[in-house]
């Protein structure tokens, strides 16, 4: 099911965007979205799909994302896919900007109480920029790197469990660090700009897996952690939640021009 987007921009927003754009090598005005795309092309051009960018390249891409605003991509909180309506768990809207074998760019639009359940990013480096709103981010990394498919609960460390509010810095997660498994719960209308390198691919073994999380005491007899038990939890694979729904809508912000 596709949801028709409702993009409207004021002349004031257009003037602001023009001031923030920069000239490309050809002398044409370059949008921030185009700058992001070209930076992604360079950062994710390493040998082999799934190569983790160097710290310098991570900083470079993060610095570009830190400058992106909602107006740069044609979004305002009053658009219809940021409204709650009557859903107990409202659907999330995804705006697709670009995808290739090495990376993808897209925006998740959350109404209040919208949830993306706990899931992983196998072999991926992911940059997330909250463009507006306030949301709870809970994330985990494995206590020990699992070998093969997990059977039963697996110990994980809590990486983050806090509310973030825009404006804020871009977050970065890695294949084995940075909160590779995370859950987003919107407190207000929210927009999250995501760059995934590389994108999910069942054929290449990057399948999205969902999890339930449990406190350490939920499984009597399992080894307890010395010290702060609140910093750990058990994660167990589950099917994709039946009430989780993502719908697509056309992206109508500034266009990406492939070189």
Secondary structure, DSSP 8 states (H G I E B T S, - for coil): -B--------HHHHHHHHHH-EE-TTSSEE-HHHHHHHHHHHHT-SSSTT----HHHHHHHHHHHHH--GGGGT--TTSGGG--TT-SS--EEEEEEEE-SS-EEEEEEE-TT-EEEEE--TT-EEEEEEEESEEEEEEEEESS---SS--S-EEEEEEEEEEEESS---EEEBTTBS-SEEEEEESS-EEEEEEEES--BTTTTB---EEEEE-GGGSTTS---SS-GGGEEEEEEE---TT--EEEE---SS-----
